[in-house]
Amino acid sequence: MARFDYDLFVIGAGSGGVRAARLAAISGAKVAVAEEGRVGGTCVVRGCIPKKFMVYASEFSSHFKAAEGFGWSAAKSEFDWPRFLAHKDMEIARLSGVYVANLENAGAHLMHTRATLVDAHTVKLDDQDQAVTAGKVLIATGARPTLPDDVAGIEHAITSNEAFHLEKLPASVVIAGGGYIAVEFAGIFNGLGVDTTLVYRGPIILRGFDDDVRGHVTREMERRGVKVIVGCRQTQLERTPDGVVSHLSSGRTLTSDITLFATGRAPNTEQLNLEAAGVSVNARGAVEVDEYSRSSAENIWAVGDVTDRINLTPVAIREAAAFAETEFRGRPTRFDHETVASAVFSQPPVGAVGLSEAQARQRGGKVVIYRSVFRPMKSTFYGGDERMLVKLVVEDASDHILGCHIVGPDAPEMIQMAAIAVKMGVTKRQWDDTCAVHPTAAEELVTLREPYVPMEL
């Protein structure tokens, strides 16, 4: 008789949880997955995927303008927000269904309910009177957007979750935050014709990215019509007949139809009863894990945003795959969190991998910078004033490329390929030996011959 009901019980059916469950089930393990919401998690349901659809929709306004420069007659165009939402929701439902089918086809048992831990091997399900047991437990509950508790009237704000389901497109929006979510939604709303203001308490948006990238994105956003206010924050929100009034720490007020806060996310751990299972969390509530994603409880692991390591969907998937390889295929595997590429689907978009210039200099040793700012070929033809940025950070002693940073059209697509070379430890000489593909914006990356020397102020 089996000691446990399941070999593996997964709490959370997002990208990480589903991948781990599928791989474990395919290996022959008896697997159950509990999900209280829609299968697919943040990425599929209320994150990466619907956001990218919104980015696509918002980009057409600039495409229409560019088309005239290429000889197309001006077209009368109107954006139908309800029709877009209907199509978006249909596609999200389809993708969620694909995740469900993949789990079932792998042989995993999917339970649509909330799960909490009773002890290290016992899981209580909200829709059942009795608990189930498992030899191993994987926590993959992700994270959620949070609202600050020190802003009076914060109940008048929305988060990114609600932004995906607005009944109508607002005429104006104030967005609080300077991270990738705030910047992406600023581009989306602005592209859809919404009067958009971004308010960030820091000196420059996109903290953690290269300073040249941060400055370039800011200038390009402002050129496209987004009003960027830095160095202050909302201290109070007030609902009035004219809309939501944001009172800023600078003394200024802004009135908008909606106010969206994108100032932080928190791991979903509060309702899991982790302490009963001996699972430790850090000050932010994230599950503390080792390099194999094992928690402080010997038979409990955690992957994805709930661990607050690198909060990216592909990282959660790779962590989950490493867990399954280690625990169900007997091949100890650790995911390497170094040199992970990332993209910001802002307008213009960003692609980055490796160290920023500041990070590289902080490590010590001489650093050489190669940098170019230029108008893309498409933009020059119709008289647009858009600018792209490409930048390489190179270690002088070894000639290794430590970082690659791109801002402009197709930057996220380019950085995926660049990341392979940077991850492999490519040198600048090897990089330069690659022949350019012409005419492309990407060729700028392999034609940077002279080190960049900033002008003296």
N, C-alpha and C positions, 0 to 999 in steps of 0.2 A: 504494500500500500504506500502511495506517495506521501512523503512527509508534508508537502505543501500543495495547495490548490494549483499554484502556478509556479513555473520556474522564474518568470520575470513579470512584475507588475509595473507598468509605466503610468505615471500620473501626468497627464498632459499630452494632447495629440496635436502639437505644433510640428514644425519641420524636424526638430531634433527628436522628439518623442516618437514620431511616426517612423523615422529612419531606424532608430534603435530597435523598435518593436518588430519592424519588418525583417531586419537582418537576423535578429534573434530567432524569430519564428521560422524563417527559412532554414536556419541551422538545425531545426528540429525541436527547439524549446517550446514549451507551452506558455503562451504569452497573453496577457490581458492589458488593455489600455483603457483608462478612464478619462473622459473629457466632458466637462460640464457645459462648454459652449460649442461652437461650430468647429468641426474638425478642420485643421489647417493652421490654427494658431494665429498669432499676430501678423506674420508675413502674408499669408493668403487672405485672411479675413479683413484685417484692419491695419495693414501696414504696407510692406513693399509692393505687393501686386496692385491693389486698388490705387495706391499713390502713383505708381508708374502710369496707370491708365489716365489718371488726372493730369499728370505731366504731359502725356501725349496730347490730350484734349486741349490743354492750355497753350501748347506750342503752335497750334494752327493759326492763331491771330498773327504771329510774326511771319509764318509761312505765306499767308495771303498777301502781306505787304511785300515780301521778297518776290513773289510771283509776278507782280506788276513790273518789277525791274527786269524780269526775264521775258517780257513781251506779252504776258497774259493780261487780258482786260480785267479791270477791277470787277470782282464778283460781289454780289450782295450776299452777305453771310450773316447768319444769326446763330447764336449758341442756345441750344435747348437743354437746360440743366436737368429737368425731370427725365427726358429721353436718355441722356447720358447715364444718369443714375440707374435707370432700368437695365440698360445694357451692361453696366458695370456689375450690378447685383446678379444678373444672370450668369456672367462669366465667373464670378466668385463662387456662386453655387455649384457651377460645373466643376471648378477646380477642387472645391471641398469634397465633392462627390468622388473625384478621382482619388483623393487621399483615402477616403473610406474604402473604396474598392481595392486599392493597393494593400491596405491592412487586411481586409478579408481574404484577398487572394493569397496572401502570405500565410494565412492560417491564424492570425491574431484575433482575439476576442475583443471587440470594441464595446465599451459600456458608456452610454450617454448619461453620465451622472458625476456629481462631485465626489471626490475621494479624499479621505483624511487618514493619517497614520494613527493606529492604536498603540503599536510598538514597532520594533524594527522589522518584524515579519508579518504584521497584521494590518490590513487596510479596511477601513469602514466605508461603505458605499451608501450615499444618502437615500437611494431608492430601494435598498434592501435591509431587511431586519437583522441579518447576520453578516459578520465580516468575512473576508477571504484572506488567505495567507499566501505568501510568496517567498521563494528562496532569495530572490534579489529584487530590489525596488529601484526604479529610476525616476527621479524627479525632473520633469521637463515642463514646468508650468509657466515659464517665460516671465515677462514683466508687463507693467501697465503704466500709462501716463499718470502723473500726479499733479496736483494743484498746490500752490504754496499755502501755508496756514497763517501767514502774517500779512495778508492783503485783505483789507475789509471789503466786503462785497464780492468775494471771489466766486460766490455761487452764481454770479452773472456771466462767468466765463465758461468757455467750452474747451475741450481737449481735442487732440487729433482723432480720437475715437468718434466724437460727434461730427467732426468735419466731413467725414465720409458719408453722412446721412442727412445733411441739411435739406429741409423741405424746399427751400428756394435759395438761389444764389444771392448773397448779400450785395448791396451797392458799395459797402465799405467794410474793411476789416482792420483791426489792430492785432498784431501777432507779438506776443511776448516770448523772447528767447532768441538765442543766436546760434544754436546748434543746427545739425543737419535737418531735423524735422521742421523747425521754424523757418529755416531758409528755403526748404523745398516748398512748403505751403505758401510762402510769400511769392515765389515764382508762379505757382499754380494760380492763386487768386488774381495776381496781377495780369497774367496771361489771359485769364477769362474776363478781363475788363473790370475787375473790382478795384476800387481805390484802396491801395494796400500800404500799411505802415508797419515797419518792423521796429520793435523797441528791445534793446539789449543792454543789460546793466554793465557789461564789460566794455573795454575800449575798442574792440574789433571782433566781428562775428567769426564763427567757425573755430573756436578754441581747439587746439590740438593739431590743426593743420598748419602747413608752412605759412609763414607770414606773408610771403609774396602771393600765395594763393588767396589768403584771407582778404588782403587789400584789393586784389584784382576782382574777386567775386563781388565785393562791396561796390566798387566803381561800376561794374557792369550791371548789377542790379539797379543801381540808381539811374544809370543811363536808360534802362528799360522802363523806368517809372516807379519803382518801389522807393518809398521814403524810408531811409534807414536812420534811426535815432539811437545813438550809443551813449554809454556813460550814465544812464539813469534807468529807473524801473518804475513799474506801477506800484503805488502805495495804497490806492483805493479804487474800487470800481463802483459806479453808481448807475442804476437803471433810471432813465428819464424817458419822456415821450419821444425824444429825438434819437434815442439809442442808448448804448452803453458808454458812459463817460469814464475814460481812464485818467486818473490823477497821477501825474508823474512826480518823481522825487525832485525834478528840476523846477517844479512849480507849474509846468505846462499841463494843459488838459487836451485830450483827444476824444472825439465822439465818433463812434462807429456802430454799424448795425450789429456786428458781433465782435467779441474779443476772444482770441484763441491763445491759450497758454501752452507753450511747448518748452517748458523749463526743466523738465526732468521726468525720469521713469524710475519705478521701484520694482524689485523682484517680487513675484507673487509667492510669498511664503507664509503670510500671517495665518491663514486658515488651514494649514496642513498639519498642525500639531506636531511639528518637528521635534520639539523638546522631548516628547514621549518616546521617540525612537532614538534619541541620543544624537541627533543631527545638529551640528553647530552652524550658526550663521554669524556673519560679520555685522558691523555697526549699521550697514545699509540694509540688512536683512537678507543678504545674498548667502546662498549655501556655500560654505567653505569646502573646497575640494583639493585633492592633490593632482599631480600631473596626469593621473589616469582617470580623473573625474570622480574619484571615490571620496565620499564624505567622511565625517568622523565616526559614523556608524559603519561597521565593516561590510555589511551587505547592502548599503544604500549608496547610490551614485546620483549625480546631477549633471545636466548638460544645458547649454544654451544660456539665455539671458538671466535665468534664475541664479546663475553663478556670478554674473556681473564681471566676466572676464573681457572678452571682446564680443560686444552685442551685435552680431551680424548673423543673418540666417545661414550662410554657407559655413560659418564657424560652428554653429550648433549642429549642423548636419555632419561635419567632419568629427566633432567631439563624440557624437552618437555612434558613428561608424567605428571609431577607435574603441569605444566602450564595448560594442558588440564583438569586434575582432578579439579583444582581450578576454572577455568573459564567456563567450559562446563558441569561439573558434580556436581557443588556446594559443592565440598569437598576440602576445603583449604588444600593444600599440599605443603610442602617445601622439596626440596632435600637437604640432609645433605652432605655437601662437606668435612666433616671430615672423616679421615681414609678411603680414597679411594685407593684401590690397583692399582698398575701400573706394566707394564712389558716393558722391553727393549728387542727387538728381535735381540740383538747383538749375536756375537759368541765368547764366550758363552753367553746365554741369562740370563736376570735378572728378578727376581720377587720381589716386595717390597710392604709392606703395613705398615702404621703407621710411627712412628718417627724414624729418624736416631739416632745413639748414641749421636752425637753432639747436635741435637735438644732436645733430652731428657735431657741432662745435662744442657742445657741453661735454661730449665724450673725450675731448682733448685731441690734439694732433691737428695738422693743417688740413683744411677742407677747401676744395676748389669748386666753384659754382659755374655752371653753364646754363644760360637763360636766354630766352627769346620771347618777345611780345610782338605779335603781328596780326594783320587782318587776314582772315581766312579767304581763300580764293572766291568762294561763293559770295561773300560779303562785298569784296572789292568790285565785283561785276555790276551790282545794282546800286553801288554807292553807300552801302551800309557802313556804320562806324564800329561794328563789333570787333573786339580784340581777343585773341587767344594768348595763352601763356603756356610755355613748356619750360621745365626746369629740371636739371640734374644736379644732385649733390654727390660729389666724388671725394673719396679719401685720397689725399695726395700721395701718401707713402705707398699704398698698395694698388692704387688706380681703380679700386673697386667702386662701383656705383652703389651708394648707400641709400639714395632716395630718388624717385622719379615722380614728378608732379605735373599734371596737365589740367588746364581749365579751358573749356571751349567745346564746340560740337563734337560728339562722339568720344569725349574724354573717357567715360567709363568703359567703352569698348576697347579703346587703345590700352588702357592700364591693365586689362586682363592679360594681354600678351606681354607687355613690359614686365609684369610681375613675375613671369616665368624666368626671365633672364636675371632679374634682380635677386630672386630667391636662390638661383643657382650660383650667385656670386660673380656675375659678369663684370669684367673690367671695362673702363672707358675705351681702351684700345680695341677690345673685341666688339664692343657696341658700335664703334665707328667703322669697323670692318664690314658691317652689314650695309649692303647697297640700299639706297633709298627707293621707295616706290613713289613714282611721280605721275601726275601731280596730286599730292595728298597733303593734309595738314600733319599727318604722322611722320612724314619725312623730315620735318624739323628736328625730331628727336635724334636722328642719326647724322645730322649735318651741323651740329653744334661744335665748332672747332676751337673757338677762342673763349677762354675763361671770361666770365662776367665780372666787370669791375664797376661797382656802383659809383654814381657821380657824387662828388663831395658836396655837402650842403654849404 
